[in-house]
Amino acid sequence: MAKVYKKFVVANWKMNPLDADSAVKLFSAIREQAVRARETLVVVAPPLLFLNTLTRLGNDKNISFGAQNCFWEEKGAYTGEISPTMIKGMSADYCIVGHSERRALGETNEMVNRKVRAALRNGLTVILCIGESERDAEGTYLEFLERELHEALASVTKKQLSQILIAYEPIWAIGGSAERSCAPRDVHEVVILIHKFLKDIFRVSAALEVPVLYGGSVAPENTEKLVREGRVNGLLVGGQSLIAANFCKIIEIVDSLVL
């Protein structure tokens, strides 16, 4: 029986590193820390070019692999796209969908929804990203988050909830220093609301158990507060996942915390 994890640290390497040797070196360092974890699953999402190489190296405990994006069709005349079937065939189990950088390139909630449903059909666990570009005193950003969830999860079934993680990534907090990250108390507020929104959508208590991750200027310095005080199940890490020592420290801290 597969182990059920409650804590996750996801490495989104984006369009890095530039060659396979560097990817192998980085992954090897991460693996050394990941296998020592007790309660944390480390998901590595490299550029797809390196996915086959890394999956052959890393069939270890506490490690899974993911893609940073997918298309909604399984095959066909879609130049440059990668289908969930292909991703699953490369021994990946996760797929990041709806990342803010994809949305900035024109990805709509409808497109995100089609990708979510295609990934789920093919047995992938979806890491669904949502997040506002700015906060306002009136709280309309909460309506924005609710709409993103509702539209991205349209036609997803209750049974598929176990294949979904939500990554809250406030766009205004991405790509800066640790001080730029969202305040833990604000993260906790959003976690509560995400679970409320999910309960409203699916009307089952299992919605309250869907893991919620945080992403946005994550670093070793703010990891403990974000997880402990933000009450998240883990972190979606961008730039710091490319620095082996920092990412390994993030894994170590998350694994040491009691949720």
N, C-alpha and C positions, 0 to 999 in steps of 0.2 A: 504493500500500500504506500502510495507516494506521501511524503511528508507534507503537512499543511503548514505554511509559513504565515506569520502575522506581521513580520517586519521585512521591508524591502529596501534595497538601495539599487537604483537603476543608473547605469552609466550611459549617457547619450553622448557619443563621441562626435556627433554631427559629421562634418566633412574633414575628419582628422583620424589618424595621422596620414602622411602622404605615401607611405609604402608599407608593404606587408611585414617586413622585418621589424619596423617600428611598432606595428600593431601587435605582433607576437611578443615583443619585449614588454610592452605595456600590459598586455593581458597576463603574461606570466607573473608579473609582480602583483597584480590584483588577485590572481588565483591563490597565491600563497597566503594572503590574508583571508580570502573568502572561505577557504576550506577549514579555517580555524573558528569560524563563526558557529554559534550554537543555535540561534533562533532566527537568523537573517538570511534571506535569499538575495544574492547579488545577480542582477540581470545586466548583461553587457550588450549594448546595441551599437555595433560598429558600422561603418559604411558597408553596404551589402557586398562590395568587392572582396572584403576580408572575412565574410561570415563563414564560408566553407572551411577556410584555413583554421579559424579559431575553434569552430565546433569540433574539429578533429582533435584538437589539443585539450579541450576542456570539459570532458564528460565527468566532472567531479561533483561531489556533494556541495550544496549551497550555491551552485552556479547554473544559470540558464542564459539563453541568448535571445535577443530580440532584433527586430528590424525597426528602422526609424520612420517607416512609412510603408504603405502598400496601395495597390489599386483595387478597384471594386469588381473587376472582371477576372475570371480565372485564366483566360487565355484569349488571344485574338490579335487584331491589328491595332495595337496600342503602343506605338513606338516609344521606347524609353521607360515604360512602366514595368513594375514587378508585381506579380499576383500573390495573394496569400498562399496559394497552392505551392508556388515556387519557394516561398519563405519557409513554409512547413517542411518542404522537401530538403531544405538545408539544415534541418535539425534545430530550428529556432522554435520557441514556444510562445514568444511574446511579440507584440507589435505596438509601437507608439503611434497613436492616431490623433490628428488634430493639433499637433504642436503649433505654437504661436508662429514659428518661423514658416511653417507650411501655410498657415492662414494668411500671413503677410504676403504670400505669393498668389493669393486669390482663392484659397480653399474656403468654401462656404460650409455652413452647418449641414446642408443637404449632402454635400460631397463627403463630409466627415461621417455622416450617418451611413452612407453606402459603403464606405470603407470599413466601418465598425461591423456592419452586418456580414460583409464578405469575410472578414477576418474570423469572426465567430463561427461562421459556417465551416470554415476550414480548420477549426480546432485550436486557433490561436487565442491566447489571453490578451485582451486589449488593455493598453494603458491609455486611457482617454484623457487628453489634456483640455482643460478649460481655464479661462483667466481673463480678467478685465484689463484694458489698456490704461485706465486711470480710475482713481477713486473720487467719489463726490460726496459731499456732506449729506445730500438727500438720500443716499443709499440706492440710487438707480443701478449701480454696478451689480447689486445683488439680483435684480431683475434680469440683467444681462447674463449672469451666470446660470440662472434658472432656465433661461431660454436656450442657452448653449446645451445644457444637459437634456432638456426635453427634446430638442430637435436632433441632437446627436444620437439619442437612444430610441428614437421612434421605431416601432415595430420590433424592438429587441424584446425577447420573452423573459419571463420570470426565471426560467430554468437557466438562462444564459448569464444571470447575475454573477454566478460563481466564476465566470471567465472575464470579469471586468475589474479593473483598478481605475480610480480617478486620480489624475495628477492635477493639483491646483497650482498653476503657474501665473501669478499676476505679472502681466507683461511689463509693467513699469519697474518691476524688481529684477528683471532678467539681465544678466551680463555685467553686473556691477560688483562692488566689493561686498563683503559680508554685512557691512553696515546698511547697505541698500536693501537687504532682504526684508520681507514683510515682517512686522512685529508678531511674535508668537501668539499674543492674545487675539490679534486679528486673524491669524491663521486658524486658531481654534474656533472662532466664530464662523468662519467659512466651512470648516469641517462639519460643524453641527448643522449648518444650513444645507450642505450637500446631502447629508443623510436624510434630512427632512424632504428635500426635493426628490430624492430617489424613492423614499417611502410614498410620496404622493404619486409618483409615476407608476410604481410597480405594486403598491398596496400589499406588500408582504414584509414581515419583520426582518427577513434576510437582507433587505436593502440597508438596514442599519449596520450590517457587518461588512459591507463593501469597503475594502481598504482605500484610504485616501492618502496620497503622497503629496509632498510639497516640493516645488521646484522654483528657483529664482534666487540667484546669488548665494547658493549653498556653499559653505566652506567649513573646514574643521572647527573654526572659532564659533560658529553659530549653530552647529549641528545639534548639540544637546538641548539647547533652549527651543529650537524649532520643533524637535520631536517630542520632548517632555512636556513643554508648556503649550505647544501648538496641537498636541494630541493627534499627531499624524502617525500613520503606519510605516513611514519611511520617507525617502527622498528621491527625487529625480535630479540628477547632477549633470551639469553640462561641462563647463570649462575645467572645474576641479577634478573631473574624472579622467582628464588627460595628464594629470600630475600624479604619478603612482603613489608617492608617499602621502599626499593629501587625501586621495581617494581611499587609500587603505585606512587612514586615520578615521575618516568618516564611517567606514564600515565598522571599525572597532568600537567607535562611540555608540552608534545605533544598536549594535549587538549587545552592548552592556546595559542598555536602558530597559526598564520594565514598563510595559505599556498598560 
